[in-house]
Amino acid sequence: MFEPFDMDFNGSDSISLPLSPYIPDAGECSRCGMCISACPTFRLRQIHEETPRHRIRTISKILVENQPVTVEGRQHLDNCLQCRACEAICPSQMAYGALFDQTQALIKKNAPWQKKLAFWMIDNKAWRKRLLPLLAIYLKSGLQRFLRHSGLLKKLHLAEAEALLTLPAIKPLAEQYPTPYTKRGTVALFTGCLAEHFDRDTLQASIKLLNTIGYDVAIPSQQGCCGAIHLHNGASASSLINHNLKVFNTLETDAVLYTATACGAMLKDYGSDDNEAAQPFLQRLQDINSFLLQHWPDNLQLQPLDQHIAVHEPCSQRNVLKNQHSVYALLQKIPSLNVTPLPDNNICCGAGGSYMLTHPDNAGQLRTLKHQAITGSQADSVVSGNFGCMVFLNADDHHHIKHPLQLLAKQLPSSAN
């Protein structure tokens, strides 16, 4: 099934690796095959064309050799979830994600109207807020049931997106949430484009935890999408990046915190184009779990919880940020709690940003595998640090996965509630 490995091993116990990821010529893939077992599409299809090293060959043809690629070759490339599990395991530390994004930008396709509408909604925050009350009416009325049974959503290719909808929070968050305790500092919270309205519970839990440990929380209303959806679909994210840098660089805060790991993976790359404005932003950027762990007061004791919690590690956290350890360390602050990794955390859940909408069949199969892992874990509950993963895994009502911060906030002592 597979081509022979081109890499010879000399039996040495160690391999000298570069100190940090780099973007090599796409033709430099050593074809060792180590990435194959980590690839979710190979797990589904079991064919060589659905492996990272075959996609690297396609990328090399496009970026390096300037050769035409067949429709089938582009389809196999497009099937990639961009989970970057291959990048995390690559002995050469090949920056697959950056190479993939460069290729997507070069082979721009005419986006369908649904994708253009999604981009427009992400870019236009004011219009998005105006439409949220209509969405709430739609979800509360009988119109949703009627449209689902009519078949119109499927004809318009909107069924997958509509199935992910949850009731939005209409009222905007305040710009300032001062701590009622002795003030230790001020932090800014990055909410992105959708979480403010569709993941309000996580943001409120974040504010409560930060306030409890003595930090004022600023939430600038002008902030926008991190740009990940645009970048990974071959569109420019520069205007979104520059806008967010302008908004957050005007704030005098000790840190800029994110709750969604996918946003964090994008935010940490804001300086990849040598953007000088990104440096003060990146110096303050932190994962909220790491920040809470670093600044947790010694005298703050959480209420015990006698449960088994399984941690789903999003690809953006496991393969890009590589800071999942902070989630486990934070949850261990809850007495009596048994915390374990969810089995098969190395395999993507299928969400993949917009992948769950553009490749519903592949995404659905991967979600089924993840649900099987959840059931097999026999955990009382599952937590995940990425908004997109939670939305996708919760969509079929089999499970109710929460952000770990929601669990932590619930266990705060009664004096903090």
C-alpha positions as CSV (number, residue, x, y, z in Angstrom):
1,M,0.0,0.0,0.0
2,F,2.8,2.4,0.8
3,E,6.0,3.3,-0.9
4,P,9.2,2.1,0.8
5,F,10.6,4.6,3.4
6,D,13.4,6.6,1.9
7,M,15.1,7.3,5.2
8,D,17.9,5.1,6.5
9,F,18.5,4.9,10.3
10,N,22.0,4.2,11.5
11,G,20.9,2.8,14.9
12,S,21.8,5.9,16.9
13,D,19.8,6.4,20.0
14,S,19.3,10.1,19.3
15,I,18.7,12.3,16.3
16,S,19.9,15.9,16.1
17,L,16.9,18.1,15.4
18,P,16.5,21.8,14.8
19,L,15.7,23.8,17.9
20,S,12.5,25.3,16.5
21,P,10.1,24.7,13.6
22,Y,11.1,26.1,10.2
23,I,9.6,26.3,6.8
24,P,11.8,24.3,4.4
25,D,11.4,23.6,0.8
26,A,8.4,21.3,0.5
27,G,10.5,18.9,-1.4
28,E,12.7,18.3,1.7
29,C,10.2,15.8,3.2
30,S,12.4,12.8,4.2
31,R,9.4,10.5,3.6
32,C,10.1,8.6,6.8
33,G,6.4,7.9,7.2
34,M,6.1,8.8,10.9
35,C,3.3,11.2,10.2
36,I,1.0,8.6,8.7
37,S,-0.3,7.1,11.9
38,A,-1.2,10.5,13.2
39,C,-3.2,11.6,10.2
40,P,-7.0,11.5,10.7
41,T,-7.9,11.2,7.0
42,F,-5.5,8.3,6.6
43,R,-7.3,6.6,9.6
44,L,-10.6,7.0,7.7
45,R,-9.5,6.1,4.2
46,Q,-6.4,3.9,4.6
47,I,-4.9,5.1,1.3
48,H,-1.5,6.7,0.6
49,E,-3.2,9.8,-1.1
50,E,-4.7,10.7,2.2
51,T,-1.4,11.0,4.1
52,P,0.7,14.1,5.0
53,R,3.7,13.0,2.9
54,H,1.5,12.7,-0.2
55,R,0.1,16.1,0.5
56,I,3.6,17.5,0.9
57,R,4.4,16.1,-2.5
58,T,1.4,18.0,-3.9
59,I,2.4,21.2,-2.1
60,S,5.9,20.9,-3.5
61,K,4.5,20.7,-7.0
62,I,2.5,23.9,-6.4
63,L,5.0,26.0,-4.4
64,V,8.4,24.8,-5.6
65,E,8.1,23.1,-9.0
66,N,5.3,25.2,-10.4
67,Q,3.7,22.1,-11.9
68,P,0.0,21.6,-12.5
69,V,-1.9,19.4,-10.1
70,T,-4.8,17.1,-11.0
71,V,-8.3,17.7,-9.7
72,E,-8.0,14.5,-7.7
73,G,-4.7,15.7,-6.2
74,R,-6.2,19.0,-5.1
75,Q,-9.2,17.2,-3.6
76,H,-6.9,15.0,-1.5
77,L,-5.0,18.2,-0.4
78,D,-8.3,19.9,0.4
79,N,-9.4,16.9,2.5
80,C,-6.7,17.9,5.1
81,L,-8.2,19.0,8.4
82,Q,-5.1,21.1,9.2
83,C,-4.9,19.5,12.6
84,R,-1.1,19.6,12.3
85,A,-0.6,16.3,14.1
86,C,1.9,15.5,11.3
87,E,3.8,18.6,12.1
88,A,4.0,17.8,15.8
89,I,5.5,14.3,15.1
90,C,7.7,15.2,12.1
91,P,11.4,14.5,12.9
92,S,12.5,17.4,10.6
93,Q,10.0,19.7,12.3
94,M,8.6,20.7,8.9
95,A,6.1,23.6,9.3
96,Y,3.3,21.8,7.5
97,G,0.7,24.3,8.6
98,A,2.5,27.3,7.1
99,L,3.2,25.4,3.9
100,F,-0.5,24.4,3.6
101,D,-1.7,28.0,4.2
102,Q,0.8,29.3,1.5
103,T,-0.6,26.7,-0.9
104,Q,-4.2,27.6,-0.1
105,A,-3.5,31.3,-0.8
106,L,-1.9,30.4,-4.2
107,I,-4.7,28.2,-5.5
108,K,-7.6,30.3,-4.5
109,K,-10.9,28.9,-5.6
110,N,-14.2,30.7,-6.3
111,A,-15.8,30.3,-2.9
112,P,-19.5,29.2,-2.8
113,W,-22.0,31.8,-1.7
114,Q,-22.3,30.1,1.7
115,K,-18.6,30.6,2.5
116,K,-18.7,34.2,1.2
117,L,-21.7,34.9,3.5
118,A,-19.8,33.3,6.4
119,F,-16.8,35.6,5.8
120,W,-19.0,38.6,5.5
121,M,-20.7,37.8,8.8
122,I,-17.3,37.3,10.5
123,D,-16.0,40.6,9.1
124,N,-19.1,42.7,9.9
125,K,-19.6,42.6,13.7
126,A,-22.3,45.3,13.7
127,W,-24.5,43.4,11.2
128,R,-23.9,40.1,13.1
129,K,-25.2,41.7,16.3
130,R,-28.3,42.9,14.4
131,L,-29.1,39.4,13.1
132,L,-28.7,37.7,16.5
133,P,-32.2,38.5,17.7
134,L,-33.6,37.1,14.5
135,L,-31.6,33.9,15.1
136,A,-33.0,33.6,18.6
137,I,-36.5,34.0,17.3
138,Y,-35.8,31.3,14.7
139,L,-34.5,28.8,17.3
140,K,-37.4,29.5,19.8
141,S,-40.2,29.3,17.2
142,G,-41.5,26.4,15.2
143,L,-39.7,27.7,12.1
144,Q,-36.6,25.6,12.7
145,R,-38.6,22.4,12.8
146,F,-40.4,23.3,9.7
147,L,-37.3,24.2,7.7
148,R,-35.5,21.0,8.8
149,H,-38.4,18.8,7.6
150,S,-38.9,20.8,4.4
151,G,-35.5,19.8,2.9
152,L,-34.8,23.4,2.0
153,L,-31.7,23.6,4.2
154,K,-30.2,20.7,2.4
155,K,-30.9,22.1,-1.0
156,L,-29.2,25.4,0.1
157,H,-26.3,23.4,1.6
158,L,-27.0,25.0,5.0
159,A,-28.1,21.9,6.9
160,E,-24.7,21.2,8.5
161,A,-24.3,24.9,9.6
162,E,-27.9,25.1,10.9
163,A,-27.4,21.9,13.0
164,L,-24.6,23.6,15.0
165,L,-26.7,26.6,16.0
166,T,-27.4,27.2,19.7
167,L,-29.3,30.0,21.4
168,P,-27.1,33.1,21.4
169,A,-26.6,35.6,24.2
170,I,-28.0,38.9,22.9
171,K,-26.8,41.4,25.5
172,P,-23.2,42.4,24.9
173,L,-20.5,41.9,27.6
174,A,-19.5,44.9,29.6
175,E,-16.2,46.6,28.7
176,Q,-14.9,46.4,32.3
177,Y,-15.3,43.9,35.1
178,P,-13.5,45.1,38.2
179,T,-12.5,42.7,40.9
180,P,-14.3,43.0,44.3
181,Y,-11.1,41.8,46.0
182,T,-7.7,43.3,46.5
183,K,-6.5,44.3,43.0
184,R,-3.4,42.6,41.7
185,G,-3.6,43.8,38.1
186,T,-5.7,44.1,34.9
187,V,-6.0,41.7,32.0
188,A,-7.8,41.9,28.7
189,L,-9.9,39.0,27.4
190,F,-10.0,38.0,23.8
191,T,-13.4,36.9,22.8
192,G,-13.1,36.6,19.0
193,C,-16.0,36.7,16.6
194,L,-18.5,34.1,17.9
195,A,-17.6,33.1,21.5
196,E,-19.1,36.3,23.0
197,H,-22.5,35.3,21.9
198,F,-22.3,31.5,21.6
199,D,-19.9,30.6,24.4
200,R,-21.0,33.1,27.0
201,D,-20.8,30.5,29.9
202,T,-17.0,30.1,29.3
203,L,-16.4,33.8,29.2
204,Q,-18.4,34.4,32.3
205,A,-16.5,31.7,34.1
206,S,-13.3,33.3,33.0
207,I,-14.3,36.7,34.4
208,K,-15.4,35.1,37.7
209,L,-12.1,33.2,38.1
210,L,-10.0,36.2,37.2
211,N,-11.9,38.5,39.5
212,T,-11.6,36.0,42.3
213,I,-7.8,35.9,42.1
214,G,-7.7,39.7,42.1
215,Y,-7.7,40.9,38.4
216,D,-9.9,43.5,36.7
217,V,-11.0,42.2,33.3
218,A,-11.2,44.4,30.3
219,I,-13.2,43.3,27.2
220,P,-12.8,45.8,24.3
221,S,-15.9,45.8,22.3
222,Q,-14.0,46.8,19.1
223,Q,-12.1,43.5,18.9
224,G,-12.8,41.1,16.0
225,C,-12.1,37.7,14.6
226,C,-8.6,36.3,15.1
227,G,-8.4,35.6,11.3
228,A,-7.8,31.9,11.5
229,I,-10.8,31.0,9.3
230,H,-9.7,33.4,6.6
231,L,-6.0,32.3,6.6
232,H,-6.8,28.6,6.5
233,N,-9.2,29.0,3.6
234,G,-6.7,30.9,1.4
235,A,-8.0,34.4,2.2
236,S,-6.1,37.3,3.6
237,A,-6.3,37.9,7.4
238,S,-4.1,41.0,7.5
239,S,-6.9,43.5,8.0
240,L,-8.2,41.4,10.9
241,I,-4.8,41.0,12.5
242,N,-3.9,44.7,12.2
243,H,-7.3,45.7,13.6
244,N,-6.9,43.5,16.7
245,L,-3.3,44.7,17.3
246,K,-4.5,48.3,17.2
247,V,-7.4,47.6,19.7
248,F,-5.3,45.6,22.2
249,N,-2.1,47.7,22.0
250,T,-4.0,50.8,23.2
251,L,-4.9,49.0,26.4
252,E,-2.8,49.2,29.5
253,T,-3.1,45.6,30.8
254,D,-0.7,43.0,32.3
255,A,-1.8,40.3,29.9
256,V,-4.1,39.5,26.9
257,L,-5.8,36.2,27.5
258,Y,-7.6,33.8,25.2
259,T,-10.0,31.0,26.2
260,A,-10.3,29.2,22.8
261,T,-7.2,27.3,21.8
262,A,-7.8,27.7,18.1
263,C,-7.8,31.5,18.5
264,G,-4.7,31.2,20.6
265,A,-2.9,29.3,17.9
266,M,-3.7,32.1,15.4
267,L,-2.9,34.9,17.8
268,K,0.6,33.6,18.6
269,D,1.4,33.8,14.9
270,Y,0.5,37.5,14.6
271,G,4.2,38.4,14.4
272,S,5.1,35.9,11.6
273,D,5.2,38.6,9.0
274,D,7.7,40.8,11.0
275,N,4.8,43.1,12.0
276,E,6.4,45.5,14.6
277,A,3.0,46.2,16.1
278,A,2.7,42.5,17.0
279,Q,5.6,42.5,19.5
280,P,4.0,44.4,22.4
281,F,0.9,42.3,21.8
282,L,2.8,39.0,21.8
283,Q,4.7,39.9,24.9
284,R,1.4,40.0,26.8
285,L,-0.4,37.2,25.1
286,Q,-1.1,34.2,27.3
287,D,-3.4,31.2,27.5
288,I,-5.9,31.8,30.3
289,N,-5.2,28.4,31.9
290,S,-1.5,29.1,32.2
291,F,-2.2,32.6,33.6
292,L,-4.6,31.3,36.2
293,L,-2.1,28.5,37.2
294,Q,0.7,31.0,37.5
295,H,-1.2,33.5,39.6
296,W,-3.4,31.2,41.7
297,P,-3.4,32.4,45.3
298,D,-2.2,29.8,47.8
299,N,-5.2,30.5,50.1
300,L,-7.8,29.9,47.4
301,Q,-9.3,26.4,48.0
302,L,-11.9,25.0,45.7
303,Q,-14.9,22.9,46.7
304,P,-14.3,19.1,46.3
305,L,-15.9,17.2,43.4
306,D,-16.0,13.4,43.5
307,Q,-16.1,12.8,39.7
308,H,-14.0,11.4,36.9
309,I,-13.3,14.0,34.2
310,A,-11.8,13.2,30.8
311,V,-9.9,16.0,29.1
312,H,-10.3,16.3,25.3
313,E,-7.1,18.0,23.9
314,P,-8.0,20.1,20.9
315,C,-5.5,19.8,18.0
316,S,-4.7,23.5,18.2
317,Q,-3.7,23.0,21.9
318,R,-2.0,19.6,21.5
319,N,-0.1,20.2,18.2
320,V,0.4,23.9,18.0
321,L,0.3,25.6,21.5
322,K,1.5,22.4,23.3
323,N,0.3,23.8,26.6
324,Q,-2.4,21.2,27.5
325,H,-0.5,20.4,30.8
326,S,-1.9,23.6,32.3
327,V,-5.5,22.3,32.0
328,Y,-4.6,19.1,34.0
329,A,-2.7,21.1,36.6
330,L,-5.6,23.5,37.1
331,L,-8.2,20.8,37.3
332,Q,-6.1,19.0,40.0
333,K,-6.8,22.0,42.2
334,I,-10.3,20.6,42.7
335,P,-10.1,18.1,45.6
336,S,-11.4,14.5,45.0
337,L,-11.5,15.1,41.2
338,N,-10.1,12.3,39.0
339,V,-8.6,13.8,35.8
340,T,-7.5,11.7,32.9
341,P,-6.8,12.3,29.2
342,L,-9.5,11.3,26.8
343,P,-8.4,8.2,24.8
344,D,-7.2,8.8,21.3
345,N,-6.5,12.5,22.0
346,N,-4.0,12.4,19.1
347,I,-6.9,12.0,16.6
348,C,-8.8,15.1,15.5
349,C,-12.5,15.3,16.5
350,G,-13.4,16.4,13.0
351,A,-14.3,20.1,13.8
352,G,-11.2,21.6,12.1
353,G,-12.5,25.2,12.1
354,S,-14.7,25.3,9.0
355,Y,-13.9,21.7,8.0
356,M,-17.1,20.4,9.8
357,L,-19.1,22.5,7.3
358,T,-17.0,21.9,4.1
359,H,-16.4,18.2,4.7
360,P,-19.4,17.0,6.7
361,D,-18.9,13.3,5.9
362,N,-15.3,13.1,7.0
363,A,-16.0,15.3,10.0
364,G,-19.0,13.2,11.0
365,Q,-17.0,9.9,10.9
366,L,-14.3,11.4,13.1
367,R,-16.9,12.7,15.5
368,T,-18.3,9.2,15.8
369,L,-14.9,7.9,16.7
370,K,-14.5,10.6,19.3
371,H,-17.9,9.8,20.8
372,Q,-16.8,6.2,21.0
373,A,-13.7,7.3,22.9
374,I,-15.9,9.4,25.3
375,T,-18.2,6.5,25.9
376,G,-15.3,4.1,26.5
377,S,-13.7,6.5,28.9
378,Q,-16.6,6.0,31.3
379,A,-16.0,9.6,32.5
380,D,-18.7,11.5,34.3
381,S,-18.0,14.5,32.1
382,V,-15.6,15.7,29.4
383,V,-14.0,19.1,29.1
384,S,-12.4,20.8,26.1
385,G,-10.5,24.0,25.7
386,N,-11.7,24.9,22.2
387,F,-15.1,26.5,21.3
388,G,-15.3,24.9,17.9
389,C,-14.7,21.4,19.2
390,M,-17.3,21.8,21.9
391,V,-19.9,23.1,19.4
392,F,-19.3,20.2,17.0
393,L,-19.1,17.4,19.6
394,N,-22.3,18.7,21.3
395,A,-24.3,19.1,18.1
396,D,-25.9,15.7,18.1
397,D,-26.9,15.9,21.8
398,H,-25.0,12.7,22.7
399,H,-22.8,14.6,25.1
400,H,-22.5,17.9,26.8
401,I,-18.9,18.9,26.7
402,K,-17.8,22.0,28.7
403,H,-14.8,24.3,28.9
404,P,-12.6,23.3,31.9
405,L,-13.0,26.9,33.2
406,Q,-16.7,26.3,33.6
407,L,-16.0,23.4,35.9
408,L,-13.4,25.4,37.9
409,A,-15.7,28.4,38.4
410,K,-18.5,26.2,39.6
411,Q,-16.2,24.8,42.4
412,L,-15.2,28.2,43.7
413,P,-16.0,28.6,47.4
414,S,-19.4,30.1,48.2
415,S,-17.8,33.3,49.4
416,A,-16.7,33.9,45.8
417,N,-20.1,33.4,44.2
